[in-house]
Amino acid sequence: MSDGARKASPKSTFHFLAGLSSGITSAVLLQPIDLLKTRVQQRTSPNIPHPHGTSALRLALAEIRAAPHLLPALWRGAVPSALRTGFGSAIYFTSLNSIRHRLSSPASANANNHSSTLPKLSHISNLMSGAVARSFAGFILMPLTVLKVRYESTLYNYNSLPRAALDIYRHEGARGFFSGFGATAIRDAPYAGLYILFYEQSKKHLSNLYLTSSGSGSGAATINFASAIFSGVVCSAISNPFDAVKTRIQLQPDGYRNMIHATKRMVGEEGFRSLLDGLGLRMGRKAASSALAWTVYEELIRRAEGSWGAGGKKVRGGEKEVGKL
């Protein structure tokens, strides 16, 4: 093994662990919001008019309050959610770092002077790197995504992950673990690509306005946090129709066979408003989870690279070099 390979391995591992930590933290803290979003987007019966907006939210809250134990009811599905978001973030951040570093030139990787720890890329490269990394992570974690959504719904009464996985396999086969992948990919790829673009541009502009130091310390964390919230809100609003369709397919694959069929049925039976189900909850949840995940991730990477720099590795300005994977 070459010296370069030995040096890359610890950095790759740290990106994985930083993503895992940030993903688990955001998933556990925000699980009640994700649970409510799933309940709002589900449809319990085709013969009963499906409520929307605040009516659906009030109904979901009433169902949770009626549970014997409130806290377990609010955090139902937290285990598959933490596994899915934790390992999803780990895979996403590791692959994103690798893709971005390969797309960046040595000069551009060190050209930034704002709060980011990511290499500087063009707008198109930002879009493509985010979309590819998210699609890759989404495909690998798709079985956990299906388990998470069904755990959160009132349509299934799963008591354990192994039992849930066995039930899905018995009734739907291996294909059941990838229900809604088309809608998920179409939701996640544009979301992640646009998110990276908005996130990096927002950090750049905020840094130019407010950051007076080289980009380290609490100022950088504040800028990253604000940029993540803004990007999460905007991208969630754009991609919510695909999220609503994805949830229906994963919960009721027999009634909603694929993305086109599900969209036509939802719009035909419930109107275009059905595509906006859970929008407010998703915007709030995505804004908060993105702010937590990205701020924690970038701060962990910044501190680690500071340690690497102190140990003799080259660090320039506020943009530390990300190890080549």
C-alpha positions in Angstrom: 0.0 0.0 0.0 1.4 3.4 -1.0 1.8 6.3 1.5 -1.0 8.2 -0.4 -3.4 5.3 0.1 -2.5 5.0 3.8 -3.1 8.8 4.3 -6.4 8.7 2.4 -7.9 5.8 4.4 -8.2 7.7 7.8 -9.7 10.7 6.1 -12.3 8.5 4.2 -13.1 6.8 7.5 -13.5 10.1 9.3 -15.9 11.5 6.6 -18.0 8.3 7.1 -18.0 8.6 10.8 -18.8 12.4 10.7 -21.7 11.7 8.4 -22.9 8.8 10.6 -22.8 11.0 13.7 -24.6 13.9 12.1 -27.2 11.7 10.5 -28.1 9.8 13.7 -28.3 13.0 15.7 -30.7 14.7 13.4 -32.8 11.5 12.9 -33.4 10.9 16.6 -34.1 14.5 17.5 -36.5 15.1 14.6 -38.3 11.7 14.5 -41.7 13.1 15.8 -41.8 15.6 12.8 -41.0 12.8 10.3 -43.7 10.6 12.0 -46.3 13.3 11.6 -45.3 13.9 8.0 -45.9 10.2 7.1 -49.2 10.1 8.9 -50.4 13.3 7.1 -49.4 11.8 3.7 -50.9 8.4 4.1 -54.4 7.5 3.1 -56.3 5.1 5.4 -59.2 4.2 3.2 -60.2 4.9 -0.5 -63.9 5.2 0.6 -63.2 7.9 3.1 -62.4 11.5 2.0 -58.7 12.1 2.7 -58.1 15.2 4.9 -55.4 17.7 3.9 -53.5 20.5 5.5 -54.3 21.4 9.1 -57.2 18.9 9.2 -54.8 16.0 8.4 -52.3 17.3 11.0 -55.0 17.5 13.7 -56.1 14.0 13.0 -52.5 12.7 13.2 -51.9 14.5 16.5 -55.2 13.1 17.9 -54.2 9.6 17.0 -50.8 10.0 18.7 -52.3 11.5 21.8 -54.7 8.6 22.0 -51.8 6.1 22.3 -51.2 4.6 25.7 -47.7 6.0 25.9 -47.1 9.4 24.3 -43.2 9.4 24.0 -42.9 5.9 22.4 -45.8 6.9 20.0 -43.9 10.1 19.0 -40.7 8.2 18.4 -42.2 5.2 16.7 -39.9 4.2 13.9 -36.9 5.9 15.4 -34.7 2.8 15.1 -35.1 2.3 11.3 -35.0 6.1 10.9 -31.7 6.4 12.7 -30.2 3.5 10.8 -31.4 4.8 7.5 -30.5 8.5 8.1 -27.2 7.7 9.9 -25.8 5.3 7.4 -27.4 7.2 4.5 -25.6 10.4 5.6 -22.4 8.4 6.1 -22.5 7.0 2.6 -23.7 10.3 1.1 -21.0 12.5 2.7 -18.2 10.1 2.0 -19.2 9.7 -1.7 -19.9 13.4 -2.0 -16.5 14.2 -0.7 -14.9 11.8 -3.1 -16.8 13.0 -6.1 -16.2 16.7 -5.3 -12.5 16.2 -4.7 -12.1 14.3 -8.0 -14.0 17.1 -9.9 -12.1 19.9 -8.4 -8.7 21.1 -9.5 -5.8 21.6 -7.0 -6.1 25.4 -7.4 -9.9 25.5 -7.0 -9.8 23.2 -4.0 -7.8 25.8 -2.1 -9.4 28.9 -3.6 -12.2 29.4 -1.2 -12.0 31.8 1.7 -15.4 31.3 3.1 -16.9 29.0 5.7 -17.0 25.8 3.6 -14.8 22.8 4.1 -15.8 21.5 0.6 -13.7 22.0 -2.5 -15.0 24.8 -4.8 -16.8 23.6 -7.9 -18.8 25.1 -10.8 -22.6 25.3 -10.5 -23.0 22.3 -12.8 -20.5 20.2 -10.8 -22.3 21.1 -7.6 -25.6 19.9 -9.1 -24.1 16.7 -10.5 -22.1 15.8 -7.4 -25.0 16.2 -5.0 -27.4 14.3 -7.3 -25.1 11.3 -7.9 -24.1 11.0 -4.3 -27.7 11.1 -3.0 -29.0 8.7 -5.6 -26.2 6.2 -4.8 -26.9 6.4 -1.0 -30.7 6.3 -1.6 -30.5 3.1 -3.6 -28.3 1.3 -1.0 -30.5 2.4 1.9 -33.9 1.9 0.1 -34.9 -1.2 2.2 -34.5 0.8 5.4 -36.5 3.6 3.9 -39.4 1.3 3.2 -39.2 -0.1 6.7 -39.1 3.3 8.3 -42.1 4.6 6.4 -44.2 1.6 7.2 -43.2 1.6 10.9 -44.4 5.2 11.1 -47.7 4.6 9.4 -50.9 3.4 11.1 -51.5 1.0 8.3 -49.0 -1.6 9.6 -48.6 -3.0 13.1 -45.0 -4.1 13.1 -43.4 -4.9 16.4 -39.8 -5.5 15.3 -37.6 -4.8 12.3 -37.0 -8.6 11.5 -40.7 -9.3 11.6 -41.4 -6.3 9.3 -38.7 -7.3 6.9 -40.0 -10.9 6.8 -43.6 -9.7 6.2 -42.6 -7.5 3.3 -40.6 -10.4 1.8 -43.4 -12.9 2.1 -46.1 -10.7 0.6 -44.1 -8.6 -2.0 -40.8 -10.4 -2.4 -37.4 -8.6 -2.7 -39.1 -6.0 -4.9 -41.1 -4.8 -1.9 -38.0 -3.4 -0.3 -37.5 -1.0 -3.3 -41.1 0.2 -3.5 -41.2 3.8 -4.6 -37.5 4.0 -5.6 -38.4 5.8 -8.8 -40.2 8.6 -7.0 -37.5 8.6 -4.3 -34.7 9.0 -6.9 -36.6 11.7 -8.8 -37.2 13.5 -5.4 -33.7 13.1 -4.0 -31.4 13.7 -7.0 -32.7 17.2 -7.9 -33.1 17.9 -4.2 -29.5 17.0 -3.3 -28.1 18.7 -6.4 -30.0 22.0 -5.9 -29.2 21.8 -2.2 -25.5 21.7 -2.7 -25.8 24.6 -5.2 -27.9 26.8 -2.9 -25.9 25.8 0.2 -22.5 26.7 -1.3 -23.7 29.9 -2.8 -25.5 31.0 0.4 -22.3 30.3 2.4 -20.3 32.3 -0.1 -22.5 35.3 0.1 -23.0 35.2 3.8 -19.2 34.8 4.3 -18.6 37.9 2.2 -21.0 39.9 4.2 -20.4 38.8 7.8 -17.2 36.7 8.1 -14.2 38.8 9.0 -11.8 36.0 10.0 -10.4 33.2 7.8 -13.5 31.0 8.1 -12.9 29.1 11.3 -14.7 29.2 14.7 -18.3 30.1 15.6 -18.7 32.5 12.7 -18.3 29.7 10.2 -20.7 27.4 12.1 -23.4 30.1 12.2 -23.1 30.8 8.5 -23.3 27.0 7.7 -26.3 26.6 9.9 -28.2 29.5 8.3 -27.3 28.4 4.8 -28.4 24.8 5.5 -31.8 26.1 6.8 -32.4 28.3 3.7 -31.4 25.5 1.3 -33.5 22.9 3.1 -36.6 25.0 3.0 -36.3 25.9 -0.7 -35.4 22.4 -1.9 -38.1 20.8 0.2 -40.8 23.0 -1.3 -39.6 22.1 -4.8 -39.4 18.3 -4.2 -42.4 17.7 -2.0 -44.8 16.3 -4.7 -42.4 13.5 -5.3 -42.2 12.9 -1.5 -46.0 12.6 -1.3 -46.1 10.2 -4.2 -43.2 8.1 -2.8 -45.0 7.7 0.6 -48.2 6.4 -1.0 -46.3 3.9 -3.1 -44.3 2.6 -0.2 -47.4 2.3 2.1 -49.9 0.9 -0.4 -48.0 -0.6 -3.4 -51.1 -2.5 -4.5 -53.1 0.7 -4.8 -50.4 2.9 -6.1 -48.4 0.8 -8.6 -45.7 3.2 -9.8 -45.0 6.9 -9.8 -47.1 7.8 -12.9 -50.1 5.7 -11.7 -49.9 7.1 -8.2 -49.7 10.7 -9.4 -52.7 10.3 -11.7 -54.7 8.6 -9.0 -53.8 11.2 -6.3 -54.6 14.1 -8.5 -57.7 12.5 -9.9 -59.3 11.5 -6.6 -58.0 14.2 -4.3 -56.8 17.1 -6.5 -53.4 18.7 -6.8 -53.5 19.5 -3.1 -52.6 15.9 -2.4 -49.1 16.5 -3.8 -48.6 19.2 -1.1 -49.5 16.9 1.8 -46.9 17.2 4.5 -45.2 20.3 2.9 -45.0 22.4 6.1 -43.8 19.5 8.2 -41.2 18.4 5.6 -39.9 21.9 5.2 -39.5 22.3 8.9 -38.0 18.8 9.3 -35.6 19.2 6.3 -34.5 22.6 7.4 -33.7 21.5 10.9 -32.1 18.2 9.9 -30.0 19.8 7.2 -28.8 22.5 9.6 -27.9 19.9 12.2 -26.3 17.4 9.9 -24.3 19.8 7.8 -23.2 22.0 10.7 -22.1 19.0 12.7 -20.4 17.4 9.7 -18.5 20.5 8.6 -17.4 21.3 12.2 -16.1 17.8 12.7 -14.2 17.8 9.4 -12.9 21.3 10.1 -11.6 20.3 13.5 -10.1 17.1 12.2 -8.4 18.8 9.3 -7.1 21.4 11.8 -5.5 18.5 13.7 -4.1 17.1 10.5 -2.7 20.5 9.6 -1.1 20.9 13.0 0.5 17.5 12.3 2.3 18.7 9.2 -0.4 18.5 6.5 -1.0 21.6 4.4 -3.9 23.9 5.4 -4.6 27.1 3.6 -6.9 29.8 4.8 -10.4 28.8 5.8 -10.6 26.1 3.1 -8.8 23.0 4.4 -7.8 20.4 1.9 -10.1 17.4 1.8 -8.2 14.2 1.6 -8.2 12.6 -1.8 -10.2 9.4 -1.7 
